[in-house]
Amino acid sequence: MTVDALSEILRVVRLTGAIFIQGRFSAPWCYHSPRADVAAPHLEPAAERVVVFHMITEGECFVELDGDVPTRLSAGDVVVFPQGDAHLMMSEPGLQPPKGARLAELLARRPRQLVYGGGGAVTRFVCGYLACDARLARMLLGGMPRVLQVNVRGSNAGIWLESSLHYALAEARSPRPGGSGVLAKLAELLFIEVLRLYIDRQSAGRTGWLAGVGDRIVGAALNEMHSRPAHAWTLDELARSAGTSRSVLAERFQHLVGSPPMQYLTQWRMLLAANLLSRSNAPLSRIAEDVGYQTDTAFIRAFRREYGAPPAAWRRSRTAGDGSGDAEATKRAAPRAGG
């Protein structure tokens, strides 16, 4: 079976998803969602990066970011905020959110059911998040717009996911065990399906890692590097595998992904190495070999450049559970959430 770059990244890097709000809003209404870095300590305290998304399951509404024109959303739409922007969800443009409970109180029980509004037209949506490694987030979401809107009702997987989500939300309120676990997996699957649809439907002129995956030439080179990261790749060999010239591959790769192919290969190898260091007790020499380094010295040098510490020290810090970054984030006061 052919290995594709997106599947390989999702296999290697641990993702954690959850649905944290199930809302029923009747017009007029307005809901404020804070910046992802502020919400993160309340959603997933140990996460390096949290990506928030909403799925409209009934009715329609608008989403607005500061300085942007409001965007209309309808049932089946999923909106993702790749850069972690604060935003408003509302029944019509121009509304302001009411004062509400702080996030810590709002999320005391998850998924939290919110019922709010003036009694008019009903909109239902769920709020979820994906927690992941900060480097993975930069890789996957780099070059994407501040708001990503995809309708999943046009895909078979999306239809299945939406019906499964309704079932899981009902199960989460029942006394049967495992409901929250099912919701967590569905949140991850929904996010992955959004990424796949974004790749399929992206327009000309877009850049970023996902744009590279969807490109015939760059995508072929990415698939090769991700399927055989330990191979002694050269630019000439990658170009041949992609069916193009060395110069075309180098230029197109740099334009879409934002780095030269060989630099990207090193970054991918270091991400693999970090994954092995944090999840196994394998010796450094074995990890170095698995990611394409013949000597420990070269591996240690490359890892230090990418992560700011030698691999052994980095592994010890992960084992010790250094949470200084999380503690600093928690010090920030949580804003108020409307609803």
C-alpha positions as CSV (number, residue, x, y, z in Angstrom):
1,M,0.0,0.0,0.0
2,T,1.3,3.4,-0.9
3,V,2.1,5.6,2.1
4,D,0.9,9.2,1.8
5,A,2.4,12.1,3.8
6,L,-0.7,13.1,5.6
7,S,-1.5,9.5,6.8
8,E,2.1,9.1,8.0
9,I,2.2,12.3,10.0
10,L,-1.2,11.4,11.6
11,R,0.2,7.9,12.4
12,V,3.4,9.2,14.0
13,V,2.2,12.3,16.0
14,R,-0.3,11.9,18.8
15,L,-3.5,13.8,18.4
16,T,-6.1,14.4,21.1
17,G,-9.6,15.5,20.2
18,A,-12.7,16.3,22.2
19,I,-16.1,17.9,21.8
20,F,-16.6,20.4,24.6
21,I,-19.9,22.3,23.8
22,Q,-23.2,21.2,22.3
23,G,-25.2,24.3,21.7
24,R,-28.8,25.2,20.8
25,F,-29.2,28.9,20.0
26,S,-32.3,30.7,19.0
27,A,-32.2,34.1,17.3
28,P,-31.0,36.6,18.2
29,W,-27.8,35.3,19.8
30,C,-24.1,35.8,19.9
31,Y,-21.3,33.5,21.3
32,H,-17.7,34.5,21.9
33,S,-14.9,32.0,21.5
34,P,-11.5,33.2,23.0
35,R,-8.1,32.8,21.4
36,A,-6.9,29.2,21.4
37,D,-3.9,29.9,23.5
38,V,-6.1,31.3,26.2
39,A,-8.7,28.5,26.0
40,A,-6.0,25.7,25.9
41,P,-5.3,25.5,29.7
42,H,-9.0,24.8,30.2
43,L,-9.4,22.4,27.3
44,E,-6.2,20.4,27.4
45,P,-3.7,21.6,30.0
46,A,-0.8,19.6,28.8
47,A,-1.2,20.4,25.1
48,E,1.4,22.4,23.2
49,R,-1.2,23.6,20.7
50,V,-5.0,23.5,20.5
51,V,-7.0,24.0,17.3
52,V,-10.6,24.9,17.8
53,F,-13.4,24.0,15.4
54,H,-17.2,24.2,15.2
55,M,-19.7,22.1,13.2
56,I,-23.1,23.5,12.3
57,T,-25.6,20.6,12.6
58,E,-28.9,22.6,12.1
59,G,-29.9,26.0,10.8
60,E,-27.4,28.8,9.9
61,C,-25.4,31.5,11.5
62,F,-22.4,33.8,10.9
63,V,-18.8,33.7,12.1
64,E,-16.7,36.9,12.5
65,L,-13.1,37.6,13.3
66,D,-11.9,41.0,14.3
67,G,-11.4,43.0,11.1
68,D,-12.9,40.5,8.7
69,V,-16.2,40.4,6.9
70,P,-18.7,38.0,8.6
71,T,-19.0,34.6,6.9
72,R,-22.3,32.8,6.6
73,L,-22.4,29.2,7.8
74,S,-25.1,26.6,7.1
75,A,-25.8,23.0,8.3
76,G,-22.9,20.7,7.5
77,D,-20.3,23.4,7.6
78,V,-17.2,22.9,9.8
79,V,-15.1,26.0,10.6
80,V,-11.5,25.7,11.8
81,F,-9.4,28.5,13.1
82,P,-5.8,27.5,12.1
83,Q,-4.1,30.5,13.6
84,G,-6.1,30.3,16.9
85,D,-8.0,33.6,16.5
86,A,-10.7,34.7,18.8
87,H,-14.1,34.9,17.0
88,L,-17.8,35.5,17.3
89,M,-20.6,33.1,16.3
90,M,-23.9,34.9,15.9
91,S,-27.4,34.7,14.3
92,E,-26.8,37.9,12.4
93,P,-23.9,40.3,11.9
94,G,-23.5,43.2,14.3
95,L,-24.6,41.5,17.6
96,Q,-22.5,41.6,20.7
97,P,-22.0,38.6,23.1
98,P,-23.5,38.9,26.6
99,K,-21.4,38.4,29.7
100,G,-21.2,34.8,30.7
101,A,-19.4,32.3,32.8
102,R,-15.7,32.0,32.8
103,L,-14.3,29.1,30.7
104,A,-13.3,27.1,33.8
105,E,-16.9,27.2,35.0
106,L,-18.3,26.7,31.5
107,L,-16.2,23.6,30.9
108,A,-16.7,22.0,34.3
109,R,-18.7,19.3,32.6
110,R,-18.1,18.2,29.0
111,P,-19.7,18.1,26.6
112,R,-21.5,21.1,28.1
113,Q,-25.0,21.8,26.7
114,L,-25.8,25.4,26.1
115,V,-29.3,26.7,25.4
116,Y,-29.5,30.4,24.8
117,G,-31.2,33.1,22.7
118,G,-34.3,35.1,22.0
119,G,-36.7,32.3,20.8
120,G,-36.4,32.8,17.1
121,A,-34.9,30.6,14.4
122,V,-32.8,27.7,15.9
123,T,-29.2,27.0,15.1
124,R,-27.4,24.0,16.6
125,F,-23.7,23.4,16.6
126,V,-20.9,21.6,18.4
127,C,-17.6,23.0,19.5
128,G,-14.5,20.8,19.5
129,Y,-10.8,20.9,19.5
130,L,-7.7,19.0,18.5
131,A,-4.6,19.1,20.7
132,C,-1.2,18.4,19.1
133,D,2.5,19.0,19.0
134,A,3.3,22.6,18.2
135,R,5.6,21.6,15.3
136,L,2.9,19.5,13.8
137,A,0.4,22.3,14.0
138,R,2.8,24.6,12.2
139,M,3.4,22.0,9.5
140,L,-0.2,21.1,8.9
141,L,-1.8,24.6,9.3
142,G,0.9,26.8,7.9
143,G,-0.3,28.9,5.0
144,M,-3.9,28.4,5.8
145,P,-6.5,31.2,6.1
146,R,-7.6,32.6,9.5
147,V,-10.9,30.8,9.0
148,L,-11.2,27.5,7.1
149,Q,-14.8,26.6,6.1
150,V,-15.6,23.2,4.7
151,N,-19.0,21.5,4.2
152,V,-18.8,17.8,5.1
153,R,-22.3,16.9,3.9
154,G,-20.9,16.5,0.4
155,S,-18.7,13.6,1.4
156,N,-19.7,10.1,2.4
157,A,-17.3,10.2,5.3
158,G,-18.8,13.5,6.5
159,I,-22.3,12.2,6.4
160,W,-21.3,9.2,8.5
161,L,-19.4,11.3,10.9
162,E,-22.3,13.7,11.5
163,S,-24.7,10.9,12.2
164,S,-22.2,9.2,14.5
165,L,-21.6,12.5,16.3
166,H,-25.3,12.8,17.1
167,Y,-25.3,9.2,18.4
168,A,-22.2,9.8,20.5
169,L,-23.5,13.1,22.0
170,A,-26.6,11.2,23.1
171,E,-24.4,8.4,24.5
172,A,-22.3,10.9,26.4
173,R,-25.4,11.9,28.5
174,S,-26.3,8.2,29.2
175,P,-24.9,6.2,32.2
176,R,-23.2,3.8,29.8
177,P,-19.4,4.0,30.1
178,G,-17.2,5.0,27.1
179,G,-19.3,7.8,25.7
180,S,-16.7,10.5,26.1
181,G,-14.1,8.2,24.5
182,V,-16.2,7.8,21.4
183,L,-16.7,11.5,21.2
184,A,-13.0,12.1,21.4
185,K,-12.2,9.8,18.5
186,L,-15.0,11.3,16.4
187,A,-13.6,14.8,17.0
188,E,-10.2,13.5,15.6
189,L,-11.8,11.8,12.6
190,L,-13.9,14.9,11.8
191,F,-10.8,17.1,11.9
192,I,-8.9,14.7,9.6
193,E,-11.8,14.6,7.1
194,V,-11.8,18.5,7.1
195,L,-8.1,18.4,6.2
196,R,-8.7,15.9,3.4
197,L,-11.6,17.9,2.0
198,Y,-9.5,21.1,2.2
199,I,-6.7,19.3,0.1
200,D,-9.3,18.2,-2.5
201,R,-11.0,21.5,-2.8
202,Q,-8.2,24.0,-2.5
203,S,-8.0,26.7,-5.1
204,A,-5.0,28.0,-7.1
205,G,-2.6,30.2,-5.3
206,R,-2.8,28.6,-1.9
207,T,0.4,27.7,-0.2
208,G,1.4,25.6,2.9
209,W,2.1,22.0,3.7
210,L,-1.4,20.8,2.8
211,A,-1.2,22.6,-0.5
212,G,2.1,20.8,-1.1
213,V,0.4,17.4,-0.3
214,G,-2.3,18.2,-2.9
215,D,0.2,19.1,-5.6
216,R,1.2,16.4,-8.1
217,I,4.9,17.1,-8.0
218,V,5.5,18.2,-4.4
219,G,3.0,15.7,-3.1
220,A,4.9,12.8,-4.8
221,A,8.2,14.0,-3.2
222,L,6.6,14.4,0.2
223,N,5.1,10.8,-0.1
224,E,8.6,9.5,-0.9
225,M,10.3,11.2,2.1
226,H,7.6,10.2,4.5
227,S,7.5,6.6,3.4
228,R,11.3,6.1,3.6
229,P,12.7,8.8,5.9
230,A,15.9,6.9,6.6
231,H,16.8,6.7,2.9
232,A,19.8,8.8,1.8
233,W,17.7,11.0,-0.4
234,T,19.2,13.5,-2.8
235,L,17.4,16.2,-4.7
236,D,18.1,14.5,-8.0
237,E,16.5,11.2,-6.8
238,L,13.4,13.0,-5.4
239,A,13.0,14.8,-8.6
240,R,13.1,11.6,-10.6
241,S,10.5,10.0,-8.3
242,A,8.3,13.0,-8.8
243,G,8.7,12.9,-12.6
244,T,10.2,16.4,-12.9
245,S,13.5,18.2,-13.0
246,R,15.7,19.1,-10.0
247,S,15.1,22.8,-10.5
248,V,11.3,22.5,-10.9
249,L,11.0,20.4,-7.7
250,A,13.2,22.8,-5.7
251,E,11.3,25.9,-6.8
252,R,7.8,24.4,-6.4
253,F,8.6,22.8,-3.1
254,Q,10.0,26.0,-1.7
255,H,7.0,28.0,-2.9
256,L,4.4,25.7,-1.5
257,V,6.0,24.2,1.6
258,G,8.1,27.1,2.6
259,S,11.5,25.3,2.8
260,P,13.9,23.4,0.5
261,P,13.2,19.7,0.2
262,M,16.4,18.6,2.0
263,Q,15.7,21.0,4.9
264,Y,12.2,19.6,5.1
265,L,13.5,16.1,5.2
266,T,15.6,17.0,8.2
267,Q,12.6,18.5,10.0
268,W,10.6,15.4,9.3
269,R,13.4,13.1,10.6
270,M,13.6,15.2,13.8
271,L,9.9,14.9,14.3
272,L,10.1,11.2,14.0
273,A,13.1,11.1,16.4
274,A,11.2,13.2,19.0
275,N,8.3,10.8,18.7
276,L,10.6,7.8,19.3
277,L,12.4,9.5,22.2
278,S,9.2,10.3,24.0
279,R,7.4,7.0,23.4
280,S,10.2,4.4,23.7
281,N,13.3,3.5,25.6
282,A,15.3,2.8,22.4
283,P,18.9,3.8,22.6
284,L,20.0,6.9,20.7
285,S,22.1,4.9,18.3
286,R,19.0,2.9,17.2
287,I,16.9,6.1,16.8
288,A,19.6,7.8,14.9
289,E,19.7,4.9,12.4
290,D,16.0,4.7,12.1
291,V,15.8,8.3,11.0
292,G,18.7,8.2,8.6
293,Y,21.8,9.1,10.5
294,Q,24.9,6.9,10.4
295,T,26.6,8.5,13.4
296,D,25.3,9.6,16.8
297,T,27.2,12.8,16.5
298,A,25.4,13.9,13.3
299,F,22.1,13.0,14.8
300,I,22.7,14.9,18.1
301,R,23.8,18.0,16.2
302,A,20.7,17.9,14.0
303,F,18.4,17.3,16.9
304,R,19.9,20.1,18.9
305,R,19.4,22.6,16.0
306,E,15.7,21.7,15.8
307,Y,14.7,21.3,19.4
308,G,17.3,23.4,21.2
309,A,18.7,20.5,23.4
310,P,20.5,17.3,22.7
311,P,18.2,14.2,22.4
312,A,19.1,12.6,25.8
313,A,18.4,15.8,27.7
314,W,15.2,16.4,25.7
315,R,14.0,12.9,26.5
316,R,14.7,13.4,30.3
317,S,12.7,16.7,30.2
318,R,9.7,15.0,28.6
319,T,9.9,12.1,31.1
320,A,10.0,14.6,34.0
321,G,6.9,16.3,32.6
322,D,8.2,19.8,32.4
323,G,5.1,21.9,32.4
324,S,6.6,25.4,32.7
325,G,4.9,26.5,29.5
326,D,1.5,25.3,30.6
327,A,1.9,26.9,34.0
328,E,2.7,30.2,32.4
329,A,-0.3,29.9,30.1
330,T,-2.5,29.2,33.0
331,K,-1.6,32.4,34.7
332,R,-3.4,34.4,32.0
333,A,-6.9,35.3,33.0
334,A,-9.6,33.5,31.1
335,P,-11.9,35.7,29.2
336,R,-15.6,35.4,29.4
337,A,-17.5,33.2,27.0
338,G,-20.9,34.3,25.8
339,G,-23.9,32.1,26.3
